[in-house]
Amino acid sequence: MTSPPPADPTARPTTIPGLPDGWTARLPVLDDLAALSELRGADKEPWTGSSSVDREAVESEIAGPASWTRRQRVLVDPGGSARGWVVVHDRAAGRTMLHVYVDRRELDRPTQDAVAAAAYAWVEEQAREIVVLRGEPGTRLDASPFAEDAVQREWLAAAGYSLRRTWLQMTRPVDPDEVASLPEAREGVLIRGVDQHENGLPVAGDLQIVHQMLESSFEDHFNSYKESFPEFVQRLREDPGHRWDHWWVAFVDVDGVQQPAGALVSTVLPENAAGHEGSYVDYIGVHRDARGRGVAKSLLHTVIADAARRGRDRVGLEVDADSPTGADGLYHSMGWVTDYVTESWFRELES
């Protein structure tokens, strides 16, 4: 028997109700990489000053590991051009992230509004399906527009979302010559990379320590939620910049015994216009029982030194501008400056 030809994912019925006449929706494919990268770049350029995007990350989202936890559609105008992209990320139980991109360069404002409204309605539909599949009572829809993007904020408000938090996107320059001048960890504080087997893969026990430290560190933080260990590891591995040797654990001496105290996970930022890669702090957490002992500074000095040794020119991170811990003050004191600002807009969705 002859096997049937492989299904064309673009041919599957993926209609999104409410799109303007002549518009269609379909699953993304690799051939969309250039168009979707351009859409994402155009979305950020007015607020960041750059339209550069990580094409590897976009590729992972549309046709790689990051696509496995996402429901998404490309929105196509009557002429066959990709003019929108809507992404629903099933991140964890009770947490659904989303992004809606609409081409604002080529479309008039009424068309933009109609496409965005249809996209946000589709987000809700997909989130409700995810809630049912997970057996949860509901989920929090979480969008992250740029703080100055008034149009996107209007679309979110119309779809029932509300502003809940502001985030500073910060960068610190790295000078290779500063490695020798960075202070060592305080007495009683030990920072080391996660242990690896001979084949280069990390020791599971250390990964579990990282997860435990981050989960416990953020329990008293805004927007904290439980993420299982498998979901945590899978999500971080989705990033093309992920490297196992960019994970660090911190320990403090307690009566002569080294106790886990914190962790930092970073990734590789793609080359900038000057041709230099950077490092990005995805997560840094210090257990509440170890706070005040310089653990956070030691972890940050470690990632700065690591970036410098690798010839990178910057370390980026995100910090909650409204955090009562004053973390932004620590980062400012260590040389970080704010590049741009994003926000968290939430909508609580019940099943």
Secondary structure, 3 states (H helix, E strand, C coil): CCCCCCCCHHHCCCCCCCCCCCCEEECCCHHHHHHHHHHHHHHHHHHHCCCCCCHHHHHHHHHCHHHHHEEEEEEECCCCCEEEEEEEEEEECCEEEEEEEECCCCCCHHHHHHHHHHHHHHHHHHHHHHHHHHCCCEEEEEECCECCCHHHHHHHHHCCCEEEEEEEEEEEECCHHHHHHCCCCCCCEEEEECCECCCCCECHHHHHHHHHHHHHHCCCCCCCCCCCHHHHHHHHHCCCCEEEEEEEEEEEEECCEEEEEEEEEEEEECCCCCCCCEEEEEEEEECHHHCCCCHHHHHHHHHHHHHHHCCCCEEEEEEECCCCCCHHHHHHHCCCEEEEEEEEEEEEEEC
